Amino acid sequence: MSDKITLKVHTSQKLKDDRRVVRINAAANAVLMKLYRATGLPLEHIVSQMIIQGAELVEIIEDYEEDI
């Protein structure tokens, strides 16, 4: 398993600086609920901390389409 989380991006879009609501898949929800049951912390806090602390583990790779 890699030490980095890799995201391929196709375009860059600027987002507003406000709160977002996202949907997570069943596997991510299972992990989240396990952490919630183990800590008793609010879900919003757990998810926010995972994003903030995990951001340094993310490697962004730009996926350019080559003209043929």
ZITA-V565462 format. One record per pair of residues at least 12 apart in sequence whose ideal C-beta (glycine too) atoms are under 8 Angstrom apart, sorted by sequence separation. I is the first residue (numbers start at 1). GAP is how many residues later the second one is. D is the distance in whole Angstrom. If there is no record, write none. Layout:
i=I gap=GAP d=D
i=I gap=GAP d=D
//
This chain:
i=32 gap=14 d=6
i=32 gap=15 d=7
i=5 gap=49 d=7
i=7 gap=51 d=6
i=9 gap=51 d=6
i=5 gap=52 d=5
i=6 gap=52 d=8
i=7 gap=52 d=7
i=8 gap=52 d=8
i=9 gap=52 d=7
i=4 gap=53 d=6
i=5 gap=53 d=5
i=6 gap=53 d=5
i=7 gap=53 d=6
i=8 gap=53 d=5
i=9 gap=53 d=6
i=10 gap=53 d=6
i=3 gap=54 d=7
i=4 gap=54 d=7
i=5 gap=54 d=7
i=6 gap=54 d=8
i=7 gap=54 d=7
i=8 gap=54 d=8
i=9 gap=54 d=7
i=4 gap=55 d=4
i=6 gap=55 d=6
i=8 gap=55 d=4
//
